Amino acid sequence: MKPFPGPVSSSSSSSIFPSASTLIARFLRSNGFTDTLNVFIREAGLPPDVGLGSSTCAAEADDGWTIEEVIQEKKTFDKALKFERYRDDEGSVSQKWSVPAPYKPTIIQTPSCSNMLSVSVETWQCSSGSEGRLCPYIVATGADRRLTLFELTGSHEAAASFAGISDSPVLSYVSVRNGKYLLATNMSGQLLLLDGSVVLDKRKDHAKYVVKVAAYEKESSLLVATAGWDAKVLIYSLSLSGESPLAIGEPVANVRLETSPESILFVQNPDTDDLMLLASRRDSTYLYYYGLPGPVGVAVRERNTPYQCRLRGKQNLAPHSNTWAAFSPSCLALSPHDPGLVAVALSTLPHMKIMIVRLLFPSPDGVDTTNIEEAPGSSETQISQALEALTLQNREDAAIIIQANTLAPQTPYSIPQVVWRPDGSGLWVNGDDGLIRGIEAKTGKLVATLEDGHETGSTIRSIWAGWVNTVCNETEREEWLVSGGFDKRLIIWRAQ
C-alpha cells in the first residue's frame, strides 16, 4: 500500500551497488582462487578484506551482489526489453523531439523550507492594479500548508504567500475561468474554492487525501471531479452565470471504486462530442469510462442522493496478459493536440514505464457487461465468446502506440508523474533519483536527462510543462518545465 502523498520523505535512499573490483574479489574469494586474489588485490590497490561479507569497507556496503546475480539481472532485463514497444520514424503519432528543449535549471528561493507537493504555472487574479487584471504566476504548494505565487521574470521573487487558506497540505489544484478562480484539494479531504486569496467556499465530502481535482468548463457551467483515497470520485456542478454567489454545493454524482483512484480526466469523444470521465485505480490495469449526469451545466439537485455514474466501458492496458499484472496506470496526461491520445505513467518496478495510448471511447449505449450472466437459451457459444474476447484484446493491444521503459527508478511508495511537452513532441517524467527524463513521443526512446538541478537521490514530486508568457498580456512565449521535490527545491528549466 502506498503511504499518504505528503511530506513523509525528504529523499529516497537506495543501497550502494558494489564496484566491479569488489565483485571480482568476491568471486575469487568464494571460489578459492587465493593466489589470484592476492595478486589482484595488490595490483588493484584494494584493501585486504575486500569481498568479505563482514567487511567494513565502504565498497562492501551493499546487498551481497555476486557476478552470477548480476548476469541473471542482465538476462531478466534483456527479456523485459522484448515487451517494450517502440516506433520508428514512419507511422508515428507526432514529430520528432523538438529543439531547443528545456535543460538549464534555475533554482527559485522559496519563503519556507519544506517539501514541494505540487507546482505549475497558472493565471491568477492580481492583488493589485486594475480590477479583474489577470497575470501568470508560478504556483507552488508545500508540506507546510503554504500556497505561494512567484513572479515569472527577474529573480522570481515570491509575489504572495498564503499560509492559512487550508488546514492541511494542498495536493492538487486547477485554475478555472482563465484564472479567476482556483479549485484546490488537500490531505484532510477538503475541496476549496478560491478567488485570489479569499476562500469563497469549502467542502469536506471525502474521508481522506483528495489526490486529484479536474475541471471542465462550458459556457456558464463548470463540472468539477475530485478523486480521494477513500475509493470515491465525486462530481460537482457549479453555475457561473453570476446570478448568485459562486459556491461548490452538494456533489451531484459520484463513482465508487473497489480500490483508491490514481488519476482522473474529463475526456470528450472527438467523433460524438460525448463527455465522459476517464479514471484509473490502484491494482488495476484498466482505464474506466464513466457517463456523466445529463448535459454539462445541468445539476441533478432534485435528487435526494447523488447520481451514480454508470460505467460505460473500460480499456485494458495489458490485454494479452493471462496473469495478474503488477502495475497500475498512476498518472494520465491528455495530449495537447489530440483529444483521443493519452500518456500514461505506470507504477512498474523497479523503473517507471510509460505508454502512449489511443483512447477507445465506448459507444453511446455502451454498458459494462462483465458481471452479466448469459440468459438461458442464448445463441452465443463458448467459441464465439472467446473469439469476441480475442477481438477486443487485439483492439486494445493495437491502441497501445508506445510502451517504453523510462529507466526512472521508483518504489511502491513513488508517485509517478508524466506531462506532455506543449508542442506534443515528447514527454517529461519524474524520478526518485533527482533526475527528470525526456521521452520522444514519436519513437518512445529516452532522449534527454535533466540533472544538476535537484539533489542526487531525491524524489521529484511534481512537474509541469507548457508555454509561458513572461510578461502579462504579451504574445511572446517560451517553453518551460517546472519541477518541485522532496529536496525542498523549486526549479525552472529553460532552453536558454
Buried (B, 14 or more C-beta within 10 A) or exposed (E): EBEEBBBEBBBBEEEEEBBEBBBBBBBBBBEEEEEEBEEBBEEEEBBEBBBBEEBEBEBBEBEEBEEEEBEEEEEEEEEEEEEEEBBEEEEBBBEBBBEEBBBEBEEBEBBBEBBBBBBBBBBBBBEEEEEEEBBBBBBBBBBBBBBBBBBBEEEBEBBBBBEEBBEBBBBBBBBBBEBBBBBBBBBBBBBBBBBBBEBBBBBEBBEEBBBBBBBBBEEEBBBBBBBBBBBBBBBBBBBBEEEEEBBBBBBBBBBEBEEBBBBBBBBBBEEEEBBBBBBBBBBBBBBBBBBBBEEBBEBBEEEEEBBEBBBBBBBBBBBEEEEEBEBBBBBBBBBBEBBBBBBBBBBBBEBBBBBBBBBBBBEEEBEBEEEEEEEEEEEEEEEEEEEEEEEBBEEBBEBBBBBBBBBBBBBEBBBBBBBBBBBBBBBBBBBBBBBBBBBBBBBBBBBBEBEEBBBEBBBBBBBBBBEBBBEBEEEEEEBBBBBBBBBBBBBBBBEE
